[in-house]
């Protein structure tokens, strides 16, 4: 291979200056105008292509329904045969129906996309020399980004500088252990990309440390872009999505059977083949639940918009159903049971006396820590007020959830110290001496250990949190520390914190319990602190498991324990995951609420993951719902709204299943004894269009309070039973109408078709008032828009035969006696539906709702 044919040098193998020159960038970043130009060239920084097709293409995509295409083709053949009017009417009705569906769904999708973007992952990027925060899909090659603990790496990038940087690369390598990175190293071109210690890659995350990096590859050019096809695959369907699909397929199968039956009967009776085909196809279009996707999308997006007003942003629409089905919520203690206003009370020695030395050591450790800073670090820095100008940081061992501590190597003057801060039990375990009250260093014997443990327990029983502080003098020439250096420490004391219990937490947890959601607390705090908080908010502790106990339990033993326990203390990320999986194995729908880097696995595993707007990037990326207000009250509101949303979708499902099944019987019966079509194809399509219009307000309908008091789950058995009961009930009144039209009014073809059109539309639309509630019909108020549309559509259907449009649709003015029949029949039908409805829910579905 010649030099001209040599492959380009990988970005991790190039020198920094050469790479910056190749990217036409510099450490201060790109100019905004240049970044905008590059975004046009390289496209959005995403590995999953967004479907931004023009509106007219998305509208025409609705013509992909083969039934619609065959119907238009058949009506076109009718036009060539001389029936141009029918062709025009069919095309107009189909277009109006398509536009109605398109407009509703487009508005819904635009609204939900705007909400998603409001909580999209963002990156700190230098533009025009100034750090700004931008959505990661707007980043381009040459951008310089700043990274801190908890950040997702926004693209494949070369490190320009970093400090104590550890990155989780499990997404690309499968390795659970973090990889340490160094900006100075320059691997060879032959080295594997993920082994390049001077490079970071899209989709991985910062565990600890800080860094500045220049972006070299974006979007599909990244390593993660190579997995784009797999990422673009739809995730496994939720119970809600599966139920919707099963219902749609059930209706389609019934429709195909009916259409074939009607077509065969009409051909067997030697009726015009083209007319019979158009009728059968119109029937198929009318009975197919083509409005279902729009109803589902609009209902869920309306709920998402409503939730946004209540400080909850929905990232995954199906999560609205999941949170309505949730019966267990696992959450941390801080911010949910407490105010998350953590303040440093004081620093004390092991005997409980004030200790300026422990305070100074804690402050220096937090001041120089570059990893995953917690609220406790912020409280130390806010309350310590220590002058650190004489201190100089040398090295650090970042915090991790296995060690539960962070160590900093620092010096002041001629003294070089290893300063350790972490869980008191761990720090005490690693110490072999302590600082006595007079300042001397004494051996940490069993008596002293017991005394210090008693001090820590006393703090916990008062609801105070504590960190253990220890130190060790090291050699003056030691410049690097590792976890193994955390030994033979001198225990200095405790940093003590207060986080007041949230006054409203007890009432909200009690309300969630009443509504069928059990709250379980998974915390890194001690059992004593957690019990104190529970007592303060008035919630009983039903059982406690500690991380140490969970470690000793097998999965089967844990499975037997999780249902009775509502407090899990001193748990690590892997134990949180085990708890969630055990709850799911017991058949619970589990929600998890977390905001830290360590919470991402549990957020992924939960049926519905909940995080907060200020959470780490990895937590927000993994979550389905983002809270703008860290409070359980908004979760409670989301639960109730999720249940109401599922009930509104169920209204359309129950109506569609019962009316379609009833129409199947009615059409089959009419085809057997009528010498003509019971409705013209254009009448069937018009009936379907008017019915669809009457249903578009269902997403906004009111829901009875009692239906949201228990978790809701998709129940195809209930839907099937409902269809088998109420479908034939609808057909009974259709057959009564057939008899009246022929026997009482001597109806010919046009009058029969007109009369059944009106009766079918009236009963099919007005039955929503009975089906929408399990209460007595007049004890539940529908949304005004739903009531107005239902009544208005029926009025239009009755008025059509008296308008100039009657000729176009083949209508004939019914006699006055028919309307008297209608006034008697429709209320009788609704009354019978009411009676059967109460018997149905009492006997056939007693557990629902």
VEXZALUM-486254 format. One record per residue: x, z, y of N, C-alpha, C in turn. Coordinates in steps of 0.2 Angstrom, whole numbers, plus 5000, padded with zeros to 4 digits. Layout:
# VEXZALUM-486254
XZYXZYXZY ...
//
This chain:
# VEXZALUM-486254
500450004994500050005000500450005006 500349965011500749955017500550015022 500950015027500850075032500150055035 500049995036499449975040498849995036 498949995029498350005025498350085023 498750125025498750195024498150225026 497850275022497250305024497450355031 496950365035497050405041497250475038 497650515042497850575041497250625042 497050665037496550715038496650765044 496050775047496150815053496450885052 496450915046496750975045497550965044 497750905043498450895042498850865048 498450855053498750825059499050885064 499450875068499750925073499150935078 499150995081498551005086498550955092 499150945095499150905100498950835099 499250805093499050735091498350735089 498050785086497250785085496850785091 497050825096496750825102496750755106 497350725106497450665109496950615105 496950615098496550565095495850575096 495650635097494850655099494750645106 495250635110495250625118494850685120 495150745118494850805120495450855123 495250915125495750965127495451035126 495851085126495551155125494951175130 494951145136494351165140493751125138 493751085133493151045131493050985134 492450955133492250885135491850895142 491850835146491450835151490750815149 490250845152489550835150489350765149 489550715154489350645153489750615147 490350635146490650605140490350635134 490150695133489750715128489150685126 488750665132488150635131488250565128 488850525131488950465128489150465121 489550515119489750525112489150535107 488650575110488050585106487650525104 487650475109487350415108487650375102 488350375102488750345097488750375090 488750445090488850475084488150505081 487650505085487050525083486950605083 486350635082486250705081486750735076 486950795077487350835072486950865067 486650825063486250855057486350815051 486350855045486450815039485850795036 485250815039484550785036484250745042 484150685040483850635045483150655047 483050655054482350675056481950605056 481350615055480950555054480550545061 480950505065480750495072480450425073 479950405069479650335069479250335075 479150275078478750255083477950275081 477550295086476950315085476450265081 476550205083476150145080476350135073 476950155071477150145064476850205060 476850265063476550315059475750305059 475450275064474750265063474650215058 475050155058474950105053475050135046 475450185045475650215039475050235035 474550255039473850275036473550225032 473750165033473450105030473650095023 474150145021474450135014474050155009 473450185011472950205006472650145003 472850134996472550064993471850054993 471450114993470750104993470550075000 470850095005470650075012470849995012 471449975010471649905010471149865006 470949885000470549844996469849844999 469649895002468949895006468949845012 469549845016469549795021469549725018 469949715013469949645010469349625007 468949675004468249655002467749635007 467849675013467449665019467649595022 468249585022468449515024468149455020 468149465014467849415010467049415011 466749465013466049465015465949425022 466449435026466449395032466449325031 466849305026466949235025466249205022 465949255018465249235015464749245021 464849255027464349255032464149325035 464449385032464249445034464849475039 464849445045465449465049465249535052 464649545053464549615056464749675052 464649665046464849715041465649725041 466049665042466749675042466949705048 466649685054466849715061466749795060 466149815058465949885058466449925053 466549895047467049925043467749945046 467949885049468649895052468649945058 468149945062468049995067468050065065 467650075060467550145057468250165054 468550125050469250145047469750155053 469750115058470250125064470050195067 469450205069469250265072469450325068 469350325061469550385057470250395057 470650335056471350335057471650375063 471350345069471550375075471450445076 470850465073470650535074471150585070 471250565064471750595060472450595063 472650535065473350535068473450575074 472950575079472950615085473050685084 472550715079472550785078473250805074 473450765070474050785066474650785071 474750725075475250725079475350775084 474750795087474750855092475050915088 474750925082474950985078475750985077 475950935075476650925073477150935079 476950905085477350915091477350985093 476851025092476751095094477251135090 477251125083477651165079478351145079 478551085081479251065082479551095088 479151105093479351135099479451205098 479051235094479151305092479851315088 479951275083480551275079481151275084 481151225088481751215092481851275097 481351315098481451365103481851425099 481951425093482351475089482851435085 483051375087483551335083484251365084 484651365079485351385079485651355085 486051395089486451365094487151385094 487551355097488251365097488551375104 489051415105489451425111489951365112 489851325116490251265117490551255124 491151235125491451225132491251155134 490851155139490751095143490951095150 491351045153491551045159491951115161 492351135155492751195156492351265156 491751265155491351325155490951335149 490951395146490551405140489851395141 489451355137488751355138488451355130 487851375130487551385123487051325122 487151285117486751225115486551225108 485951195107485751185100486351145096 486451155090487051125086486951055085 486351025085486250955084486450915090 486650945096486850915102487650915102 487950935097488750935097489050875095 489650855097489950795096490650805094 491050755091491750765090492050765097 492550815097492950825103492650895107 492050915105491850975108492251035106 492351085110492751145108492251195108 492151235102491651285101492051355100 491651405102491951475102491551505096 491851545091491551575086491651645085 491151685083491151755082490851775076 490851835073490551855067489851845067 489551815062488851805061488651735063 489151695066488951625068489051575062 488551535062488651475057489151425060 489551395056490051345058489651285060 489651255066489151205068489351135066 489951125064490251055062490951065058 491151015055491851015053492351025059 492751075059493151085065493851105063 494351095068495051115067495151175072 495451235069495551295073496051285078 495951305084496451295089496751365090 496351415089496651485089496151535086 496351585083495851625079496251695079 495751745077496051815076495651845071 495951865066495651905060495051865058 495151805057494551765055494451755047 493851775045493651775038493051735038 492951685033492451635033492151635026 491451635026491151635019491051555018 491351535013491351455011490951445004 490551495002490151494996489751434995 489451405001489051345001489451284998 490051285000490451224998490851234991 491151304990491551314985491251354979 490651384981490451434976490751504975 491351504979491651574979491351624983 491151684980490851734984491251774989 491951764988492451804992492551764999 492651795005492751765011493451735011 493551685014494251645015494551665022 495151685021495551705028495751635031 495751635037495951565041496451585046 496951535047497451545052497551475056 497551475062497551415066498251385066 498751425065499451405065499651355059 499351375053499551335047499351255048 499751215045499651145045499751115038 499251115034499251095027499451025026 499651005020499850935019499250895018 499250825019498650785018498350785011 498850805007498550805000498150864998 498150915002497850975001497050965001 496751004997495950994997495751025003 495150995006494951015012494751085013 494351105008494151175008494651225007 495251205005495851245004496251245011 496051205016496451205022496251265026 496751305027496651375030496651365038 496751305041496651295048496051255050 495551245045494951215046494351255044 493751245047493151275045492651215045 492151225041491651175039490951185040 490551135042489851135043489451175038 489051225040488651265035488951325033 489551335033489851395031489751445037 489951515036489851565041490451605042 490451635048490951685050490851755048 491251785044491151845042491351895047 491951885049492251935054492851895058 492951925064493551895068493251845073 493651815077493451765082493851705082 493651645085494051585084493851535090 494251495091494051435095494251375091 493851325091493951265086493751205090 494051145088493851085091493451045085 492951015087492450985082492750915080 492850895074493150835072492650795068 492150815065491650775061490950815062 490450765063489850795064489350755059 488750785058488250755055488450735048 488250675046488350645039489150635038 489550635043490250635042490550695039 490250755040490450815038490550825030 490850875028490850885020490150905018 489750945022489050955020488650895020 488850845024488450785024488450745018 489050765014489050735007488550755002 488250815004487650845000487050835003 486950785008486350775012485750755008 485950715003485350684999485050744995 485450794993485150854989484850894994 485150905000484750945005484150925007 484050855007483450825010482850825005 483050844999482450854994482050904996 481350894994480950954996481051014992 480951074995481051134991480451134986 480551184981479951194977479351204980 478751184978478151194982477951264981 477651284987477351354986476651354983 476451414981475751424978475251384982 475251394989474751364994474851284993 475451254993475551184993475251154986 475451194981475251174974474551174974 474151224976473451224976473151174980 473351154986473051104990473151034986 473751024983473850964979473450954973 473351014969472951014963472151004965 471951024971471251014973471150944975 471650914978471650844980471650794974 472050814969472050774963471350774959 471150834959470450854956469950804959 469850804965469350764969469450694967 470150674968470250604967470050574960 470150624955469950604948469250594947 468850644950468150644950467850584953 468250564959468050504963468150444959 468650434956468850374952468250364946 468150424943467650414937466950394940 466750424946466150404949466150334951 466650314954466650244957466650194951 466950204946466950164940466250164937 465950224936465250224934464750184938 464750194945464350154949464450084949 465050064949465249994949464949964942 465149994936464849964930464149964930 463750014932463050014932462749954937 463049944943462849894947462949824944 463549814941463649754938463249744932 463049794928462649784922461949774924 461749794930461049774932461049714936 461549674936461649604939461549604947 461749664950461749664957462349624960 462349604966462949564969463549594968 464049564965464749594963465049614969 465149574974465549594980465249654984 464549654984464249704988464349774984 464249764977464349824973465049844973 465549804974466249824974466349854981 466149834986466149864993465849934993 465249934990464950004990465350054986 465650034980466050074976466650094980 466950054983467550064987467450114993 466850094996466650145002466550215000 466250214994466050284991466750314989 467250284987467850314985468250334991 468250294997468450315003468150385006 467450375005467050435008467150495004 467250494997467350554993468050584993 468550534994469250554994469350605000 469650664999469750715004470350695009 470250635012470750605017470950655023 470450695024470550735030470950805028 471050815022471350875020472050885023 472450835022473150845025473050865033 472650835037472550845044472250915045 471750935041471451005041472051055040 472451045035472951095033473451105039 473651045041474251045046473951075053 473351055055473151075061472951155061 472651175055472551245054473151285054 473651265050474351305050474651295057 474651245060474951235067474651275072 473951275072473551325076473751395075 473851415069474051485068474751495070 475151445070475851455072475851455080 475451425083475451425091475151495092 474651515089474351585090474851635089 475251635083475751685082476351685087 476451625090476951615096476751655102 476151655103475851695108475951775107 475951785100476051855098476751875097 477251835099477951845099478251835092 477951785088478151765081478251695081 478851665080478951595079479051575072 478651525070478551505063479051445062 479551455057479951395056479751355050 479351385045479151345039478351355039 477951305040477251315041476951355035 477151335029476851365023476951435022 477451465026477551535027476951575029 476551545033475951575036475551595030 475451555025475051575019475451625015 476151625015476451675011476451745014 476451745021476351815024475651835023 475151795022474551815021474451845014 474851815009474851835002475251895001 475751915006476251965005475852035003 476152064998475852134997476452184997 477052164998477652214998478052185004 478252235009478652215014479252265014 479852235013480552265013480852265019 481052315022481352315029481852365030 482352355035482852405037482452455041 482852515042482552565046482552555053 483152535055483352525062482952475066 482552495071482152445075481452435072 481352455066480652455063480352525063 480752575060480552645060480852685066 481352655069481652685074481652645081 481852675086481852635093482352585093 482952585089483552545090483852555096 483752615099484152635105484652685103 485152665100485652705097486152735102 486252795103486652825108487152875104 487752875107488252925104488052995107 488053045102487853105104488553145106 488953145101489653175103490053155097 490753175097491153165092491453245090 491353255083491553325081492053325076 492353375075492853385069492453405063 492753415057492453425051492053485051 492253535055491853605056491253595061 491253545064490653535068490853555076 491453555077491653575084491853505088 491753505095491853445098492653425097 492753355096493453335095493553275099 493953285105494153225109494553175105 494953205100495453155097494953115092 494453135089494053095085493653045089 493453065095493153015100493652965102 494252975104494752925106494852875100 494952905094495152855089494552815087 493952835087493352795086493252745092 493452765098493352715103493852655103 494452675101495052625100494852575095 494552605089494452565083493852515085 493352535089492752495091493052445096 493452465101493652425106494052365104 494452375098494852325096494552285090 494052305087493752275082493452205084 493652155080493452085082492952055077 492752095072492352075066491552085068 491252115063490552115064490352185067 490252185074490152245077489452265076 489252325075488652355074488352385081 487752405080487452445086487852515087 488152535082488552605082489152585086 489452535085490052515089489852515097 489252475098489052475105488952535108 488652585104488552655107489152695108 489652685104490352715105490652685111 490652625112490952595118490552615125 489852615124489452635130489552715132 489652755126489652825128490352855128 490852815126491552845125491952855131 491952805135492252795142493052825141 493352785136494052805135494552755138 495052775141495552725144495952695139 495952635137496352605132496952565135 497152565141497652525144498352545140 498352605138499052625134499052595127 498452575124498452555117498552475117 498852455111498952385110498752375102 498352325101498152305094498652265091 498752275084499252245080498952205075 498452235071498152205066497452235064 497052205059496452235058496252215051 495852255047495552245041494752245043 494452185043493752185045493252225041 492752245043492152275040491952235034 491852265028491452225023490952275020 490452255016489952295013490152325007 490752305004490952334998491352405000 491852395005492252455008491852495012 491352465016490952505021491352535026 491852505029492352535034492652475037 492952495043493452445047494052485049 494652445048495252475050495652435055 495952475060496252435065496952465065 497452425066498152445067498352445074 498452495078498652495085499152545087 499452535092499952585094499852605102 500152665103500152685110500752725111 501152695116501852715117502252705110 502552755108503052745102502652755095 501952775096501652795090501152735087 501252725081500852665078500452695073 499752685074499252715070498752665066 498652685060498052655056497452695057 496952665061496352705062495752675058 495452715055494952695050494252725052 493752685052493052715054492552685049 492152725046491652695041491152755039 490852735033490452785030490752845028 490452905031490852965030491052985023 490652965018490852985011491452945009 491552885011492152835009492752865013 492652875019493252905023493552965021 493053015019493253075016493653065009 493353025006493653004999494352985000 494552945005495152915006495652965010 495453025012495853065016496153125011 496753145013497053205009497253255013 497053255020497253305025496753295031 496753345035496253345041496553375047 496253365053496553395059496153455060 496453515060496153575061495953585068 495653645069495353655076495953665081 496553695078497053705083497553645084 497353585081497753525081498253515076 498353565072498853545066498453515061 498953475056498653445051498653485045 498153495041498053535035497853495029 498053525023497753495017497053495016 496753435014496053435013495853455006 495853525005495653554998494953554997 494753574991494053574989493653604994 493853664996493453705000493253665007 493853635010493753595016493253535015 493353505009492953445007492153475007 492053525004491353555003491053565010 491553595014491353615021491153555025 491553505025491453445029490853405026 490753405020490153375017489553415019 489553475020488953515022488853505029 489353495033489253475040488853405041 489153355037488753285036488053295034 487953335029487253345027486853375032 487053425036486753455041486553405047 486953365048486853315053486253265051 486353245044485853195042485153235041 485153295040484453325039484153335046 484553325052484253325058484153255061 484153215056484053145058484553105062 485153135062485753105066486153065061 486453005063486852965059487552985061 488052965057488752985058489152935055 489752925058490352885055490952935054 491252925049491852965048492452925051 492952965054493452945058494152975055 494652935053495252955051495852915053 496452935052497052895055497552915050 498152875051498752885047499252855051 499852895052500452865055500752815051 500952755054501352705050502052695053 502452655049503052645052503052595058 503552605062503552575069503652495068 503852475062503952405061503452375057 502852405055502352385051501852345055 501752275054501352235058500752205054 500652225048500152195044499852255040 499152255040498852305035498352265031 498152305025497652275020497252335018 496752315014496352375012496652425008 497252405004497652455000497952505005 498052495011498352545016497852595018 497252585016496752635018496752695013 497352735013497452795008497852845012 497752905009498152965012498052975019 497452965021497252975028497153045030 497153055037497053115040496353115043 495953155040495253155043495153185050 494953145054494853175061494153205063 493653175060492953205061492453155061 491853165064491353125064491153095071 490953035072490553015078489853015076 489453055080488753065079488253035083 487753005080487252955084486552985083 486152965088485452975088485052915089 484552895085484152845085483452865085 483052875090482452915090481952875086 481552905081480952875078480452845082 480252785080479752745084479052775084 478752795089478152835089477552795085 477652725086477052685084477152665076 477752685074477952655067477452685062 477352745062476852785057476252745056 475952735062475252705062475252635060 475752605061475752535059475852525052 476352565049476452565042475752595038 475452635041474852665038474352605038 474252565044473852505044474052455039 474652445038474852395033474652415026 474752475025474552505018473852495017 473452515022472652505022472452425020 472852385023472752315022473152285016 473352325012473652305005474352285005 474752305011475452285011475852355010 476252365005476652425004477352405008 477552455012478152445016478752485012 479252455010479852485007480452485012 480752535013481352535017482052535013 482452485015483052465012483552485017 483952535017484452555022485052575020 485552565024486252585022486352655024 485852695027485952765029485852805023 485952875025485952925019485152935018 485052975012484352995011484153045015 484553085018484353145022484053115029 484453065032484253035038483653005037 483552965032482952925031482352965030 482453025026481853065025481653105031 482153115036481953145042481553095046 481753035046481352985050480652975047 480552975041479952965038479453025039 479753085039479453145041479153145048 479653115053479453115060478953065061 478853015058478352965059477652975055 477753035050477153055046476953005040 477552975037477452935031477752975025 477352985020477653015014478152975011 478653005008479152975004478952974996 478752924993478452924986479052924981 479652904983480252904978480852874982 481452894980482052874983482552854977 482852794979483452774975484052764979 484552784977485152774981485552714978 486052684982486452634980486852654974 487052714973487452734968487052734961 486452754962485952764956485752694954 485652644959485452574957486052544954 486652554956487252524952487252544945 486952604943487052624936486352604932 485852574936485252554932485352474930 485152464924485052394922484452364926 484452294925483852264928483252284926 483152294919482552324916482352394919 482852434919482752504922482552504929 482852454933482652454940481952424941 481752374936481052344936480552404935 480752454931480252504930480152554936 480752554940480752604945480452584952 480552514953480452494960479752504963 479252504958478552504961478352574964 478752624961478552694964478952714970 479552684971480052704976479852664982 479852704988479752664994480352674999 480952714997481552725001482152704996 482552664998483152644995483752655000 484152704999484652725003485352705001 485852695006486552675004486552615000 486152565001486152504997486552445000 486952404996487352354999486952284998 487152235001486752165001486552144994 487052154989486852134982486252174979 486252244981485752284978485052264982 485052254988484452224991484152164987 484652124986484352064982484052084975 484452134972484152154965483452184966 483352224971482752254972482152204974 482352154978481852104979481652064973 482152044969482052004963481652044958 481752114958481352154953480652164955 480552164962479852164964479452104963 479852044964479551984962479351974955 479852004950479651994943479052034941 478852084945478252124944477652094947 477752034949477151994952476952004959 477352034963477252044970477451984974 477151974979477351924984477751964990 478351954990478752004994479051975000 478952005006479251995012479952035013 480352005017480952045018481152035026 481252085029481452085036482152115037 482552065040483252085041483552045047 484152065049484452035055485152025055 485452055049486152055049486451995045 487151985045487451935041487351955034 487352015032487252035025486552025022 486052015027485352005025485151935023 485651885024485451815022485251805015 485651835010485351825003484651845002 484551905004483851935003483351895007 483451865013483051825016482851765013 483351735009483251675005482851694999 482951744996482651764990481851784991 481751814997481051834998480551774998 479951794996479351744997479351725004 479451775009479351755016479951795019 480451765023480951795026480751805033 480851865036480751885043481351905047 481551875052482151905056481951905063 482451925068482251935075482751885079 482451875085482851825089483551835090 483751905091484451915092484851925086 484551905080484951915074485551865073 485951885068486551835067486251765065 486651715066486451645065486251635058 486651665053486451655046485851685044 485651745047484951775046484451735049 484451715055483951665058483851605054 484451575052484351515048484051525042 484151575038483751595032483051615032 482851635038482151665039481651615040 481051625038480451585039480051595045 480151665047479751685054480351725058 480251705064480751745069480351785074 480451845074480151895079480451895085 480151885091480451885097480351965100 480052005096479952075098480052115091 480552155091480752185085480252245083 479752235080479252285079478752265074 478652315069478152305064477452285066 477252295072476552285074476452205074 476952165076476952095076476852065069 477252105064477252075057476552095055 476252145057475552165055475052105057 475152085063474752035066474851975063 475451955061475551895057475251895050 475251955047474951955041474151945041 473851975046473151965047472951885049 473351865053473251795055473351745049 473951755045474051715039473451715035 473151775033472551775029471951735032 471851745039471351705042471451635041 472051615042472251545041472051515034 472251555029472051525022471351525021 470951575024470251575023469951515027 470251495033469951435036470051365032 470651365029470751305025470351305019 470151365016469751375010469051345012 468851355018468151335020468051255019 468551225021468551155020468551135013 469051165009469051155002468451164999 468151225000467451234996466951184998 466951165005466451115007466551055003 467151035003467350965001467250964993 467451014990467351014982466551014980 466151054984465451064982465050994984 465250974990464850914992465050854988 465750844987465950784983465650784976 465650844973465450844966464650834966 464350864971463650854972463450774973 463850744977463750674978463850634972 464350654968464450614962463850614957 463450674957462850674953462350634956 462250634963461750604966461850524966 462450504967462550434966462450404959 462750444954462650424947461850424946 461450464948460750464947460450404950 460650394957460250344960460450274957 461050264955461250204952460850184946 460650234942460250224936459550194937 459250224942458450204943458350154949 458750154954458650114960458850044959 458349994961458549924961458949894966 459249944971459649924976460149984977 460649974982461150024983460850074987 460950144985460650194989460850204996 461450174997461750175004462150105005 462150075010462550025011463350045012 463750005011464450025011464650055018 464350015024464550035030464150105032 463650115029463250185030463650235027 463950225021464350275017464950295022 465350245025465850255029465750285035 465150265038464950305044464750375043 464450385037464250455035464950495035 465450465032466050505031466450515037 466350465042466650475048466350535052 465650535052465350585056465450655053 465550655046465650715043466350745045 466850695045467550715047467550745054 467150715058467150735065466950805066 466350825062466050885062466550945059 467050925056467550975053468150985057 468250955062468950955065468951025069 468451065070468551125073468651185068 468651165062468751225057469351265058 469951225060470551265061470451325066 469951315070469851365076469351415075 469051415069468451455067468651525067 468151575068468251645067468251665060 468551715058468551735051468351815051 467851825046467651895046468151945045 468152005048468652055047468852075040 468252085036468352105029468752055025 468751995027469151945023469851945024 470151985029470851995030471052055028 470652095025470952165023471352175017 471352115013471752115007472152055007 472752055003473151995003472751935000 472851875002472551814999472951774995 472751754990473151704985472651644984 473051584983472651524981472351534974 471651514974471351524968470951464966 471251424962470951364960470351374955 470351424951469751444947469151464951 469251494957468651504961468451444964 468851394966468651334969468251294964 468551294957468151254952467451284951 467451354950466751384949466351364955 466551374961466151354967465851284966 466351234965466151164964465551154959 465651194953465151184948464551214949 464451264954463851294955463551264961 463851244966463551224973463451144973 463951114969463851034969463151014966 462951044960462251024957461751044962 461851104965461351124970461251074976 461751044978461650994983461350934980 461450914974461150854971460350874970 460250934969459550944968459050924974 459350944980458950924986459050844987 459550814985459650744986459050714981 459050734975458450704971457750714973 457750774976457050794980456950744985 457450724989457350674994457250604992 457550584986457450524983456650514981 456450574978455750574976455250564982 455350604987454950604993454950534997 455550504997455650445000455250384997 455250384990454850334986454150354985 454050414983453350434981452850454988 453150484993452750504998452750455004 453350415005453350375011453450305009 453450285002453450215000454050175002 454650205002455250185005455450115002 455550065006455950015003456750025004 457149975003457849975003458050005010 457849985015458150005022457950075023 457250095022457050155024457350205019 457450195013457750235008458450255010 458850205012459550215014459550255020 459150235025459150275031458950355030 458450365026458250435025458750475021 459050445016459550475012460150485017 460350445021460950445026460850515030 460250515033460050575037460050645033 459750645028459650705024460350725021 460750675019461450685016461850715022 461850685027462250705033462050775035 461450795036461150855038461350915034 461250905027461450955022462150965022 462550915021463250915020463650945026 463350935032463650965038463451035040 462751045039462551115041462651165036 462851145030463051205025463651235027 464051215032464651255034464451315036 463851325039463651395042463551445036 463351425031463351465025463951475021 464351425020464951425016465551465020 465551465027466051485031466151565030 465651595028465651665028465351695021 465551755019465251785014464751835016 464651845022464051885025463451845025 462951875027462251845028462451795034 462051735033462251675038462251695045 461751745047461651755054462051815056 462451845051462851905053463551885054 463751825055464451805056464351745061 464751755067464651695072465251645071 465051585071465551535070465851515077 466451485077466751465084466251415087 466151425094465651385097465851305096 466451295096466651215095466351195088 466451235083466251215076465451205076 465151255079464351255080464151195084 464451185089464251125093464351055090 464951055086465050985083464650975077 464451035073464051025068463351005070 463051035075462351025077462350955080 462850945084462950875088462950815083 463350825078463450765073462750755069 462450805068461750795064461250765069 461250785075460850755080461050675081 461650665081461850595082461550555076 461650585070461450555064460650535064 460350585066459550575067459350525072 459750525077459650475083459850405081 460250395077460550325076460050275074 459550285070459050235068458650215074 458650255080458250235085458650205091 459250185090459650155095459750085093 460050045098460149975096460749965091 461050015089461550015084461250015077 460550025076460250035070460249965066 460249915070460249845066460949835063 461449855067462149845064462249885058 461949935057462149985051461549975046 461049935047460549925042460049985042 459950015048459450075048458750055050 458250085047457550075049457350145052 456850145057456650205060456150235054 456350305053455950335048455250355051 454750365047454050395050454150465052 453650485056453650555058453650605052 453250585047453150635041453850645038 454350605038454950615035455350665039 455250675046455650725049455350795048 454650795047454350855045454650875038 454650835033455050845027455750875028 456050845033456750865034456750935037 456350945041456351015044456151065039 455851055034455651095028456251105023 456551045022456951035016457651065018 457951055024458551075026458651155026 458151185030458251255030458151285022 457651255018457651275011458251275008 458651215009459251205006459751265008 459751275014460251325017460051395014 459351405014459151475011459351485004 459251425000459451434993460251444992 460651404996461351414996461551484998 461151515002461351585004461151634998 460651624995460451664989460951654983 461151594982461551584977462251604978 462451604985463151624987463251694986 462751734987462851804987462851824979 462451794975462551804968463151784965 463451724968464051694965464651744967 464651774973465251814975465151884971 464551904970464451964967464651964960 464451914956464551914949465151864946 465251814950465751764947466451774950 466451804956467051814960467151884963 466951934959466952004963467652024966 468151994963468852024966469051984971 468751934973469051884979468851914985 469351924990469151944997469252024997 
//
